[in-house]
Amino acid sequence: MSSIEIDMNNKPLVTISMLTYNQEKYIRESVRGMLAQTYEPLEVVISDDCSTDRTWDIVLEEVEQYRETDGRHRIILNRNESNLGIALHAARVATLQHGILSVMNAGDDISVPERVEKIVSTWNRYGDSVSLLIHSAFCINEDGRMMGDLDLRTVEHPLGAVF
């Protein structure tokens, strides 16, 4: 076993991080998807880049409800005092993480419950020969209706949801 390969019998801490900014329309489902992850032990980092809408309030509502009803995942909350922009915000979030693996999520991405578990399983198959995993994604409309698979070959810029 390589030094960073994950032993599924002795599962390491993994971090799933969310960067948010003015995403109140999607944030509730996005937070719920992160908190519903089946993998343990999991650290959930949610960081808001000084949203001007209700994004942060909704995050706090969802986290409070989660802590009252489940609470098995460790949660780290951060709200920037001023808007940093995406690059500095991502750098800030990186300093908050403790997991051996980092899974990214944006405030408009909705994760299926097995997302982190499947990523860890794939990582474990390849060991330290892999430094980045990209996985499939599908598009949904504003009503949550499935629109089909996202063809990553046609995406001009990488999406946080698939890293």
N, C-alpha and C positions, 0 to 999 in steps of 0.2 A: 504494500500500500504506500503510495507517495505521501509526502508530508502534508499536502493540502487536500488529498482525497477524502471524501466524506464517508465515514463509517456509519451506515444507516442504523446499526445497533446502538451506537453512541452518538446520537444526532447532535450536531453543533447548533449554536444560535445562528439564525438567519434573520436578516433585516429586510423588511419591505418598507419602502419610503414613498411618500406622496408629496409632491410639490403642488401647491394650489395658488391660484390667483383669479379672483372674480369668476368662480365656477359654481355659483349657488344653484344653478339649474341642474347640475349633475352630481354635486358633491355628496349628497346623502347616499345615493346608491354606490358611489365610489368608495366611501368610507365603509359602508356595510360589506362590500366585497372584500376589502382588506381585512376587516375584523373577522370575517367568516372563514378565513384560511384554515385548512385542516392540518397543516404542518405545525409541529411543535418541536423545540422551543422557537418561538417567533417574536421578534421585536418589531413593533409597528411605529414608524416615525411619520408624523403628519406635520408638515410645515407650510405655513401660509405667508405669502409675500406681500403682506399689508393690503389685503383685499379691501375694496371700498363697498362691496355688496355684503350680503348675509353669509358668505362662504364660511367665515370663521365661527360665527354663531352656530351654524348647522353642524360643523365639525364638533364643537363642544357638546352640543345636544346628543349627537350620535355616540360620542365617546362616553359620556355620562351614562347613557342608557346601557351601553355595552358593559361598563364596569359594574353596574347594578345587576345585570342578568347573566353575565358569563365571565368575562375578565381573565381568561386564561393567558392571553398574550400581553407582553409588556408593551406599554404605550409611552412614547415620548412625543410631547407636543411642543411646537415652536411657532411663534408668530414674530416675524421681523418687524422692527420698529419703523423701518422705512422700506420702500420697495427697492429691492436689490437687482431686479432683472433675473432672467432665467439662469445665466451662467453663475453669477455670484450666489444666487439662491441654492443652486445645486451644490456648489462648493460648501456652503454653510451646512446643508443637510448631511453631506459626507462626514462632517466633523461630529455629528450626533450619533452616528451608527456604530454598533459594536459587533455585528454579525460577521461570520466568516464569508458569507455570500450576501450580496446586495441586490435586491429586486426593485426596479423602479416602477412608479405608478404616477400618473398625473390625475388631477382632480376631475377629469372627464373620462377616465378609464375605469371600467368596471371589471374586476377580477373574478373569475370563477373560483369556487372554494378550493379546488385542487391545484391552483396555479403554482404556488410555491412548492408544494409537494412534488409536482411533476418536474419542476426545474431542478430541484435537489436530486431527484432520482436520475435525471439526465446527466447532471454534473458528476454524479458518483460513477456513472459508467465510463466517463472519459478522464477523470482525474485532473492532474495539473497540466495536461496538454491543452486545456481550454481556459481562456481568460474572459470570454464573452459568449453568452448564449443569446440567440435570437429565436423567439418562438412565434407561433402562428397567432393570428388575431382575427376577429370578425367585426364587422360594422353593424351597429344598430341605429335606428332612427331615434328621434327625440321622444317617441312614444315607447321605446324599448323593443320595437319589432326588429327581428333579425333581417339584415339587408344582404348578408352573404359574407364569404371569407374575404379578408383583406389580402390582396396580392402584393406582397412586400416588394416584388420586382418593379412595381409601378409607383412606389412611394418615393418622392423626390428627397425627402428628409427623413432620417430615422425617427421612429416613434418611441417615446419612453415606455409605452405599454408593452413593447415586445422585447425589451432588454432585460 
